[in-house]
Amino acid sequence: MENEYNPFSLQGKTIVISGAASGIGRECAITCSLMGARLILLDLNGDGLKETKEMLARPESHYFAVIDLTEKGKIDEIISDGVLKEGKIHGLLNCAGISATLPLNAVKEQDLEKLFKVNVFSGFYLTQSICKRKYLSEEGASIVFFSSVAGTYGSNAKSVYGMTKGALKSLARSLAVELARIKVRVNSISPGVIITPINQNLPHIAIPEKRAELEKLHLLGLGKTSDIANACVYLLSDASRWVTGTNLFVDGGYTAR
């Protein structure tokens, strides 16, 4: 049946995605483009953004910008230009982030600063910028922060990483309360271990014995980037119009134990 209503469609929506040059951010960009969205894609990696562009539906109809999101002063200019070209914003996926495995005694001040700047401050700055009325769609918007199972459950040598991811869950809940008055929904996603091109050659994935240990923690096995992208489509779409202030575990059953 033609023109059948699809609550998961992103047709006519403009979505901002940070960290779009690789991994989960790239997969989110591809999936959102297939669901009909216009995209404003941000990353520090210009070559990676070019690669992402070639994977999108309608690659010429999206906006791309190379930017260091930890530098607050440059964000508003980029968002203004992106909105001018793609239209007012209906959604934001704060995918940009880094990981680190650091035992307590190995953590240096610069480690704390780097992880908080990239994982927490950059998403906060970007959210602060797009939540200006001149950039937001009159229909409202949906914002998603990327937490992790490590932001809720302890993991060896992941104290700093876990702190940053826990902070994002708290940020999402508080902003959900604050921004509801302007029709902005705010949620977070907590992935389990996702296989990406970046981590697939690291010891915890590449060495069979270590991978088997990880797989045992996930009832459904390790995840794919598409598992997270599909969850993001739900949170961005009208299908989740009554969902805000929550954290969605997409973890293959990691937190069920």
N, C-alpha and C positions, 0 to 999 in steps of 0.2 A: 504493500500500500504506500503510495507516494505521499511525502510530507507527513509521515507518521511521526508523532511526538516522541522524541528521545531525550529523557531527562539528563542523560550523560553527555549530550552533545556540547561541544565548546564553540559551535558555529556562532560567529559574530562577537566573540569575546577576545579581548586583548590580554595576553598573559605575559608577565615578566618572569624570566627564569635566570637566576644567577648560577654560576658554575656549569654553564651549558656546553663547555668545550670537551667534556669527557664524562664517562661513567654514568651515574644516575641522572645528572643534569642533562646530559646529551639524550639519554633515553626519554626523559620527560619532554624534551623539546620535540623529538620525533613523534612521540605519541600524541602530544597536544596538537601538533600540526595536522596529523591524520584525523583528529577529532574536529578539525575546522577552525582552530584558533589562529589569530594573528599573534606573532611573537616578538617580544623585545628580549634579545638574548645577550647576556653579559658574562664576560670572563676575562681574566688576565692573559690567557693563552690565545693569541690571535690565530695561530696556525690551527689550533684545535677547533676554534669557532668556524674557520673556513671548511674544515672537514665536516663539522656538524651541518653546516648550511647545505652541503650536497646531499645529505641524507633526509632532508625535510620534504614534506609535501609543499609544493609551491615555493621553492627556495628563494625566489626573487621578491616575495611579498612579505618578508620579515625584516626586522631591524636588528643589526648586530653592532656591538660596541665593546672594544677592548678597554677594560678599566680595572684598576685596583680598588676594590670596594672597601678596603680599610682606610682609604683616603676620602674622608667624608665630603670635602669641598668639591669634588668632581662629580658626585652622584647626581645632584639636582639638575645640572646642565644636560647630562645624558638622558635622564628620565624626561625632561622637557622636550628634547629633540625626538625621543622615541614616541612620545604621546602625539607630537605634531604629525609624525609619519604614520603611526599605526592606530591612533585613536585612544580614547581614555581607557584606563586600566580596570579590568575585571578580576584580575588575580595575580598573585605573586608566589612563586616557589623559590624559597631561599635554600638552594641546593649547594651553594659554595661552602666548602669546608675541607679540613685536613684532619688526619689522624696521627697519633703518636703512641708508642709503647714505651713508657718511661717508669722504671722503678722509683719509689719515693726519693731515695738518696741521690738519684741521678738527675732529678728535676732542677733546672736552673731558672733564674728569673726570666731570662729571654724565652724559655720554653713556655712559661705561663703567659707571657705577653703575646707571643706569636699565636698560640692556640686560641686565646680569648679574642684577639683582634680578628682573626679569620673566621672562627666558628660562631662568635657571639656578636661582636661589634659590627661586623660588616652587614649581617642580616638586620640588625637594629637600625643602622644608618639607612639602609635601603628601604626598609619598612617606613621609617620616619619620613623619607622623601616622598614615597608614592601616596602616603595618606593625607596629602594636601588635597583639598576639594577640587582644585583646578586640574588634578591628574586623575581623580577617581571617577569611574562611571557613576552616573546618577542611579543606576540599578543596584549599586552596591558592589562589594568585592569580597574575595576569599583569599586569605593569606595563609601559607603553610610554612612552618619551620621544620627543619630536619634535625630531630633529636636522634636517639639510638637506644637500643636495649641497655647500653652501657650507662645511659643517663638515669636508669632506674635500678638496675641490678649491678652488683659489684663484679669487677673483672680484674685479674692480676695485672699490675703495672699499667693500668688505664685510669689512674686517679685524675690526672689533669684533663684528659679527653672526656672522662665521665662528668667532671665538673661542668665543662662547657655544654655538654649535651643536656644535663639536668637543668642548667640555666635557661636553655631554650624552651623547655617544657613550661617552666614557671613564667617565662616571658609571654608565651602564647596564651596561657590562662588569664593573666592580668590584662593583656591587650584585648582579649575577647570581651571582657567586661567594659573596658574603656571605649572600645570602638563600635560596639553594637549600636550606639546612638546615630552613627553615620552609615549604618548598614554594611559594616565590614565584619566578616566572620574570620576568626583566627583559630587555627588548630596546629597540632604538631603530629609528625609521623616518627615512629621509632622502628627503624629496620633492624632485623637481625643481620647475620653475615650475608652479604651480597657479593657474588662473584662479578668482578669488573676487569676490564683489560689491564688496569693498573695493579690490582692485587693478585691476579691469577698466577703470577710467577713468584709471589712471595712464599716463604717457607710454610706458613700456616695453611696455604691452599695447595701449593705445588708438591709438598712432601706428603705422600699417601697416608702415613701414620698420623701426622698432625691434622690432615684434612678429615680423617675418620673420626678423630676426637671432636672436632667441631660439628661434624654431621650428627653425631650422637646427641648433641645439645639442641638440635633442631628437629622436631618430630617429622617434618616434611622435607628434610634435607636443606641444603643451602639455597639461598634465593638468587633470582635473576633481577637485573635492573628493570625489566618490564613489570615485575611484580610491584615494585614501588611506583613506577610511572602510572600504572593502572589505578592504584590507590589515590594518587594525586589527581587524576581525572575526576574521580568521585568527589573529592573535596573541593575541587574547583567548579564543578558543575552544579546545576540547579537541583540535582538529585540529593545534595547534602544541604539544602537551603535551611534546614532546622538543626544544623550541627555546628556548634562553636564551643571553644574552650576545652576541647577534648584532645587526648593523645591517642593516636591509632597505632597499635602494635602490628607491624607487618613483618613477622619474624619466624614463620614456619613452625610455630609452636614452642619457640624458645622460652617464652614467659609462662607457658601453661604448666610447667613442672613445679 
